[in-house]
Amino acid sequence: MNNSIEIKGLNKFYGKKQALFDVNLSIQQGMFGLLGRNGAGKTTLMKTLATLLQKKNGEITVCGVPIENAKEIRRIIGYLPQEFSMYPSMKVGEAMEYLAILSGLSGAEREERVDTLLKKVNLTEHWDKKVKALSGGMKRRLGIAQALLNNPKVLIVDEPTAGLDPEERVRFRNLLSEIAEDKIVILSTHIVGDIEATCEDIAIINEGRVIYNGTVDQLLQEAEGRVFTMTASKRELPELKRQLSITSMHTQGNKVHIRFIAEALMQGAKVCEPNIEDAYMLYLHTSGVREILGEMGGEW
Ligand SMILES: Nc1ncnc2c1ncn2[C@@H]1O[C@H](COP(=O)(O)OP(=O)(O)OP(=O)(O)O)[C@@H](O)[C@H]1O
């Protein structure tokens, strides 16, 4: 049994609406980031992998097992959905034990597994607390613990850091990195910072299409020499906004400092070191251009 996820020619429809277009990805052990705006198709892809949605066509294997073998796939995959909630009135430990029973774990094994997992996600001291009394970050960590009950080879987490405060977010990311030492962890997010801090390999998905698949370093390299800074007067800003793809700006008195992506250096601008947010914006921007050029039959 190999340790990778192979996706070939995947298409997915909701009725007539196509949500995924010819997705091809090979995902290896470690942390894999799936980055895309709201509505890009991330959840659809995650749910398809978790066998909660059926694909229209294409091939998927998870650690060598075809996705059609849903029973086996569910043994291999742990899944933390975007909207995760569980037994709010139960105590943390009771809820975990109950889920462990449902997962078929028995007696001593169950007790040991629940203890180990609560320790791993740093919730042991909250065993007696009701689930509804946990903070957002604690709830997410409990979600991870339940997803790991069967000791899956793959952990899929959909938008886990939305709504967490910065400290909880960092703690959660570190937990995922630890888990990724011996598993495939797929982290889906629209928050560029989550990817930057944790993932080496990523895919960017936009309107159902994978528009980038590679390492974070490659992505940054591709943006090299195409990110610029410039200081202008506030009065010029509306025109600059029309002309440029601005990735960030801040105002200082009458001046505005902007950071933008462009194909070539323009007067008054200085080239700067790209960050992953710039590179992501550049990719979204150029994929739009690609589509438009494609429609016109032009060469890219
Ligand atoms: N049950 C559904 N019926 C019809 N269309 C759907 C359904 N679920 C999702 N879609 C559409 O499919 C596309 C992809 O949605 P999906 O939820 O996978 O995106 P996402 O990247 O996960 O975004 P978000 O972070 O907002 O969940 C969107 O255009 C969405 O409106």
The ligand as a Gaussian input file, in Angstrom:
#p B3LYP/6-31G(d) Opt

LIG

0 1
 N      -24.748000      21.537000      -2.467000
 C      -24.439000      22.387000      -3.442000
 N      -25.311000      22.629000      -4.466000
 C      -24.988000      23.471000      -5.464000
 N      -23.820000      24.139000      -5.556000
 C      -22.924000      23.944000      -4.585000
 C      -23.179000      23.064000      -3.476000
 N      -22.085000      23.081000      -2.660000
 C      -21.205000      23.921000      -3.231000
 N      -21.686000      24.437000      -4.376000
 C      -21.006000      25.380000      -5.282000
 O      -19.804000      24.765000      -5.736000
 C      -18.743000      25.704000      -5.755000
 C      -17.620000      25.235000      -4.864000
 O      -18.050000      25.280000      -3.506000
 P      -17.136000      24.788000      -2.293000
 O      -17.963000      24.841000      -1.045000
 O      -16.493000      23.516000      -2.653000
 O      -16.032000      25.946000      -2.252000
 P      -14.970000      26.291000      -1.128000
 O      -13.699000      26.611000      -1.841000
 O      -14.909000      25.215000      -0.126000
 O      -15.539000      27.589000      -0.490000
 P      -15.939000      27.879000       1.029000
 O      -14.655000      28.127000       1.711000
 O      -16.792000      29.095000       0.913000
 O      -16.676000      26.677000       1.510000
 C      -19.331000      27.036000      -5.331000
 O      -19.671000      27.753000      -6.491000
 C      -20.568000      26.640000      -4.554000
 O      -21.560000      27.640000      -4.651000

